[in-house]
């Protein structure tokens, strides 16, 4: 691969064994979206929610509860920053493939078919790798692109994202409870410098309603993510399971990477290395193997050229 013109295009040059040079089609340079906008919205919403809680007088008065609540806010912000700014697991570009194509000693067609690569970013395509059109990169074990993070949730950030989601849910629930308790206490509060009761009550109601709606959405998403972790599945694989299984001639409810809840959790948390292949391919040194249940179907493949080999 070599840089293209001044427009930022990328091109790959290959040399055939005969010595002839071939220029593969050029692609425009990736232009990822601006990521500061969702981060600014996230900071603004949290600052506004905490500001309404302070305005309503609902901040916990007990020192121990206030310390725990402050710690939850701090940890939530730190996990959000980690999930937002960390590399989610971008797939490496096909530099090695390009070098192999440019070598006169390699067969051109064999080298070209040896490794599939993304037509958008020229990254090497491996199992569970998907291209994100927002980040303009391929992501390993991609779950989804989270607008609120301004980043993809992938192999290196999925565990951080679920941890952040847990603390975010706890923060919303706690803030909603404190704001609800402040609604009735606004009229009973006696303080020379206190705001008018209707101001404090209005701020408490607004804060409680906001936390209630967003907290319900956060709880739903957390439950969905935890269910996916137990099944060894990503959001994209869950949504596209029917199409993926149909293309691989698998049963509609088959989950190729489900190795049981215990192993799924260990792989998700990084306690065990991800094999990166379907469960029936383990022990084959990374080679693609046909499922035993699909061997009979492979033996009865049609002769009209419409057969597609199963995984």
VEXDO-129131 format. One line per field, with one value per residue (C-alpha): x, y, z; chain; residue number from 0; residue in three letters. Coordinates in steps of 0.5 Angstrom, whole numbers. Example, Ala and Ser with C-alpha at 12.3 -4.5 7.8 and 13.67 -1.06 7.14 Angstrom:
<filums>
X c(25  27) $
Y c(-9  -2) $
Z c(16  14) $
chain c(A  A) $
n c(0  1) $
res c(Ala  Ser) $
</filums>
This chain:
<filums>
X c(0  2  -1  -5  -6  -6  -14  -12  -13  -10  -8  -4  1  2  8  6  12  13  15  9  6  -1  -5  -11  -17  -16  -20  -21  -18  -23  -26  -29  -34  -33  -33  -33  -41  -43  -38  -40  -48  -46  -42  -48  -53  -50  -48  -55  -58  -53  -54  -62  -61  -57  -62  -67  -63  -63  -56  -55  -54  -50  -43  -42  -48  -45  -38  -41  -45  -39  -35  -40  -40  -33  -32  -38  -34  -28  -31  -34  -28  -24  -30  -30  -22  -20  -18  -24  -20  -19  -17  -10  -9  -7  0  3  -2  0  8  6  3  9  14  16  17  10  4  -1  -7  -6  -3  -9  -14  -10  -13  -19  -19  -24  -26  -27  -21  -17  -16  -15  -22  -22  -28  -33  -29  -34  -33  -36  -38  -38  -31  -29  -25  -26  -27  -25  -31  -35  -42  -44  -43  -45  -47  -46  -39  -37  -34  -35  -36  -31  -26  -22  -28  -34  -32  -31  -38  -42  -38  -40  -47  -48  -45  -49  -55  -54  -52  -59  -63  -59  -60  -68  -69  -65  -69  -76  -75  -73  -80  -84  -78  -78  -84  -82  -74  -73  -67  -66  -62  -66  -69  -77  -80  -84  -77  -74  -80  -80  -72  -73  -79  -75  -69  -73  -77  -71  -67  -73  -74  -66  -66  -71  -67  -61  -63  -66  -60  -56  -60  -60  -52  -51  -56  -51  -45  -48  -49  -43  -46  -45  -51  -49  -49  -56  -59  -56  -56  -62  -58  -51  -53  -57  -51  -47  -52  -53  -60  -63  -62  -55  -50  -43  -39  -43  -38  -43  -44  -38  -33  -37  -36  -28  -27  -31  -27  -21  -19  -19  -16  -21  -20  -23  -26  -33  -34  -33  -27  -23  -17  -16  -10  -14  -16  -24  -27  -34  -39  -40  -48  -46  -42  -48  -51  -44  -44  -51  -49  -53  -49  -52  -47  -51  -48  -44  -40  -42  -38) $
Y c(0  7  14  16  23  30  28  23  17  10  5  -2  -3  -11  -14  -20  -26  -23  -17  -13  -8  -7  -2  -4  0  7  8  15  16  14  20  19  23  28  25  31  32  26  27  35  32  27  32  37  32  30  37  39  33  34  41  40  36  41  46  42  41  33  32  27  30  24  24  17  17  23  20  14  18  22  16  13  20  19  12  13  19  15  9  13  16  10  7  13  14  7  4  -1  -6  -4  -9  -8  -6  -11  -8  -15  -17  -11  -13  -20  -18  -13  -19  -22  -29  -30  -32  -26  -30  -34  -29  -24  -30  -32  -27  -23  -15  -10  -6  0  1  -5  -8  -16  -19  -24  -28  -23  -17  -12  -5  1  6  12  10  8  2  -5  -7  -14  -17  -11  -10  -4  4  8  15  17  15  17  10  3  -2  -8  -13  -8  -4  -8  -10  -3  -1  -6  -4  3  2  -2  5  9  5  6  13  15  11  14  21  19  17  23  28  24  25  32  34  33  36  42  45  43  46  52  56  63  62  57  58  59  52  52  53  47  43  44  42  36  34  35  31  25  25  25  20  16  16  15  10  5  6  4  -2  -5  -4  -7  -13  -14  -13  -18  -23  -23  -24  -30  -33  -31  -26  -19  -14  -15  -22  -22  -18  -21  -28  -31  -28  -30  -37  -38  -36  -41  -47  -47  -48  -41  -41  -43  -39  -41  -37  -40  -44  -44  -38  -40  -39  -34  -29  -31  -30  -23  -21  -23  -28  -33  -32  -31  -37  -33  -39  -42  -47  -53  -51  -51  -55  -55  -49  -44  -48  -47  -54  -56  -58  -65  -64  -61  -66  -70  -64  -62  -69  -68  -61  -59  -59  -53  -49  -46  -49  -45  -49  -49  -47) $
Z c(0  -2  -1  -6  -9  -5  -4  1  -3  -1  -7  -7  -12  -14  -18  -22  -22  -30  -27  -29  -24  -23  -19  -15  -14  -10  -4  -1  6  12  15  22  25  30  37  41  40  44  49  50  50  56  60  59  61  67  70  69  72  78  78  79  85  88  86  89  96  95  96  101  108  111  110  108  103  100  100  96  92  90  89  84  80  79  77  72  69  69  66  61  59  58  54  50  48  48  42  41  38  31  26  23  16  11  10  10  5  1  2  0  -7  -8  -8  -15  -12  -10  -14  -15  -15  -9  -5  -7  -5  1  6  5  7  8  1  5  10  7  14  14  16  21  25  28  25  22  19  23  18  23  25  18  21  22  29  32  36  34  39  36  35  41  39  47  47  40  39  38  43  41  43  48  50  51  58  60  57  61  67  66  64  71  74  70  72  79  79  75  80  86  83  82  89  92  88  89  97  96  93  99  103  100  103  110  109  114  112  111  105  102  95  94  96  89  85  89  88  81  80  84  80  73  76  78  71  67  72  71  64  62  68  65  58  62  66  59  56  62  62  54  55  61  57  51  55  58  51  48  43  41  39  32  32  35  30  24  27  22  16  18  20  13  10  13  13  20  25  26  33  33  37  34  40  45  50  56  61  65  59  56  62  63  55  56  62  59  64  58  51  46  41  35  32  32  38  34  30  37  37  29  30  27  21  19  20  18  24  24  24  17  14  12  8  5  2  -1  -4  -11  -17  -20  -17  -12  -6  0  5  12  17) $
chain c(A  A  A  A  A  A  A  A  A  A  A  A  A  A  A  A  A  A  A  A  A  A  A  A  A  A  A  A  A  A  A  A  A  A  A  A  A  A  A  A  A  A  A  A  A  A  A  A  A  A  A  A  A  A  A  A  A  A  A  A  A  A  A  A  A  A  A  A  A  A  A  A  A  A  A  A  A  A  A  A  A  A  A  A  A  A  A  A  A  A  A  A  A  A  A  A  A  A  A  A  A  A  A  A  A  A  A  A  A  A  A  A  A  A  A  A  A  A  A  A  A  A  A  A  A  A  A  A  A  A  A  A  A  A  A  A  A  A  A  A  A  A  A  A  A  A  A  A  A  A  A  A  A  A  A  A  A  A  A  A  A  A  A  A  A  A  A  A  A  A  A  A  A  A  A  A  A  A  A  A  A  A  A  A  A  A  A  A  A  A  A  A  A  A  A  A  A  A  A  A  A  A  A  A  A  A  A  A  A  A  A  A  A  A  A  A  A  A  A  A  A  A  A  A  A  A  A  A  A  A  A  A  A  A  A  A  A  A  A  A  A  A  A  A  A  A  A  A  A  A  A  A  A  A  A  A  A  A  A  A  A  A  A  A  A  A  A  A  A  A  A  A  A  A  A  A  A  A  A  A  A  A  A  A  A  A  A  A  A  A  A  A  A  A  A  A  A  A  A  A  A  A  A  A  A  A  A  A  A  A  A) $
n c(0  1  2  3  4  5  6  7  8  9  10  11  12  13  14  15  16  17  18  19  20  21  22  23  24  25  26  27  28  29  30  31  32  33  34  35  36  37  38  39  40  41  42  43  44  45  46  47  48  49  50  51  52  53  54  55  56  57  58  59  60  61  62  63  64  65  66  67  68  69  70  71  72  73  74  75  76  77  78  79  80  81  82  83  84  85  86  87  88  89  90  91  92  93  94  95  96  97  98  99  100  101  102  103  104  105  106  107  108  109  110  111  112  113  114  115  116  117  118  119  120  121  122  123  124  125  126  127  128  129  130  131  132  133  134  135  136  137  138  139  140  141  142  143  144  145  146  147  148  149  150  151  152  153  154  155  156  157  158  159  160  161  162  163  164  165  166  167  168  169  170  171  172  173  174  175  176  177  178  179  180  181  182  183  184  185  186  187  188  189  190  191  192  193  194  195  196  197  198  199  200  201  202  203  204  205  206  207  208  209  210  211  212  213  214  215  216  217  218  219  220  221  222  223  224  225  226  227  228  229  230  231  232  233  234  235  236  237  238  239  240  241  242  243  244  245  246  247  248  249  250  251  252  253  254  255  256  257  258  259  260  261  262  263  264  265  266  267  268  269  270  271  272  273  274  275  276  277  278  279  280  281  282  283  284  285  286  287  288  289  290  291  292  293  294  295  296  297  298  299  300  301  302  303  304  305  306  307  308  309  310) $
res c(Unk  Unk  Unk  Unk  Unk  Unk  Unk  Unk  Unk  Unk  Unk  Unk  Unk  Unk  Unk  Unk  Unk  Unk  Unk  Unk  Unk  Unk  Unk  Unk  Unk  Unk  Unk  Unk  Unk  Unk  Unk  Unk  Unk  Unk  Unk  Unk  Unk  Unk  Unk  Unk  Unk  Unk  Unk  Unk  Unk  Unk  Unk  Unk  Unk  Unk  Unk  Unk  Unk  Unk  Unk  Unk  Unk  Unk  Unk  Unk  Unk  Unk  Unk  Unk  Unk  Unk  Unk  Unk  Unk  Unk  Unk  Unk  Unk  Unk  Unk  Unk  Unk  Unk  Unk  Unk  Unk  Unk  Unk  Unk  Unk  Unk  Unk  Unk  Unk  Unk  Unk  Unk  Unk  Unk  Unk  Unk  Unk  Unk  Unk  Unk  Unk  Unk  Unk  Unk  Unk  Unk  Unk  Unk  Unk  Unk  Unk  Unk  Unk  Unk  Unk  Unk  Unk  Unk  Unk  Unk  Unk  Unk  Unk  Unk  Unk  Unk  Unk  Unk  Unk  Unk  Unk  Unk  Unk  Unk  Unk  Unk  Unk  Unk  Unk  Unk  Unk  Unk  Unk  Unk  Unk  Unk  Unk  Unk  Unk  Unk  Unk  Unk  Unk  Unk  Unk  Unk  Unk  Unk  Unk  Unk  Unk  Unk  Unk  Unk  Unk  Unk  Unk  Unk  Unk  Unk  Unk  Unk  Unk  Unk  Unk  Unk  Unk  Unk  Unk  Unk  Unk  Unk  Unk  Unk  Unk  Unk  Unk  Unk  Unk  Unk  Unk  Unk  Unk  Unk  Unk  Unk  Unk  Unk  Unk  Unk  Unk  Unk  Unk  Unk  Unk  Unk  Unk  Unk  Unk  Unk  Unk  Unk  Unk  Unk  Unk  Unk  Unk  Unk  Unk  Unk  Unk  Unk  Unk  Unk  Unk  Unk  Unk  Unk  Unk  Unk  Unk  Unk  Unk  Unk  Unk  Unk  Unk  Unk  Unk  Unk  Unk  Unk  Unk  Unk  Unk  Unk  Unk  Unk  Unk  Unk  Unk  Unk  Unk  Unk  Unk  Unk  Unk  Unk  Unk  Unk  Unk  Unk  Unk  Unk  Unk  Unk  Unk  Unk  Unk  Unk  Unk  Unk  Unk  Unk  Unk  Unk  Unk  Unk  Unk  Unk  Unk  Unk  Unk  Unk  Unk  Unk  Unk  Unk  Unk  Unk  Unk  Unk  Unk  Unk  Unk  Unk  Unk  Unk  Unk  Unk  Unk  Unk  Unk  Unk  Unk  Unk  Unk  Unk  Unk  Unk  Unk) $
</filums>
